């Protein structure tokens, strides 16, 4: 699909007459991260749209970190909705996809029926947690990603073995981790994915309060995103809000815990 001057890979499945659920992946994933959740949504009668986002679609891989600022990422999603003729959707995001979902919830609430963030707290809650908890230590990799070229060289050494080990240690299944690493080995792919982190300096808006009915699902065993930001997220949602901690779940909820995510998500979509 060509929008905003780029070619995005977009999966559009299910009943075209049903309400649309848009699934946004995180780092270093792609639309396939939702493969185990999608069938349940389709069976429930929803149309499921899954884009490979900017930097992950080979035809949408601009150079330079400014191109990956949050406003650009959100604009991509809205442009895809426009191209598909979707006025209002249920938006679900995991990891960095959750960050994009929060931004759209704050800046374009008229385009949403519901919002669901998986793992990712509200951006303002995350920033606050850096000084109120040990979240800064958990997020050390965000600072490391700012270095030019060095992270790419280190993570892709020996065919991507360091990146594979890191993903496996964080709880991602071996086959899924290998799939993600293979995609990150494509020319320019990892640099583009890391540019999402490098563009943080340009994200000075989009962290406003959300009025859309919101579900936030967080794993108590998440090694990247801690409890402080998860619990503080409630302060930034003024609409109907449900916080669902999944006891013992790690960061990779769509890939590892799709059954525990599906039922509360379906209940939320019906609100």
FENWO-V171112 format. One record per run of one state. SS is the DSSP state (a for helix, b for strand, c for the rest). FROM is the first residue (numbers start at 0). TO is the last residue. If there is no record, write none. Layout:
BEGIN
ss = {SS,SS}
from = {FROM,FROM}
to = {TO,TO}
END
This chain:
BEGIN
ss = {c,b,c,b,c,b,c,b,c,a,c,b,c,a,c,a,c,b,c,a,c,a,b,c,a,c,a,c,a,c,a,c,a,c,a,c,a,c,b,c,b,c,a,b,c,b,c,a,c,a,c}
from = {0,1,3,5,7,9,14,19,24,30,43,46,51,64,68,69,84,88,94,95,107,108,111,118,122,132,134,138,139,144,149,155,156,169,173,184,188,202,209,210,213,219,226,236,237,240,246,252,256,257,269}
to = {0,2,4,6,8,13,18,23,29,42,45,50,63,67,68,83,87,93,94,106,107,110,117,121,131,133,137,138,143,148,154,155,168,172,183,187,201,208,209,212,218,225,235,236,239,245,251,255,256,268,270}
END
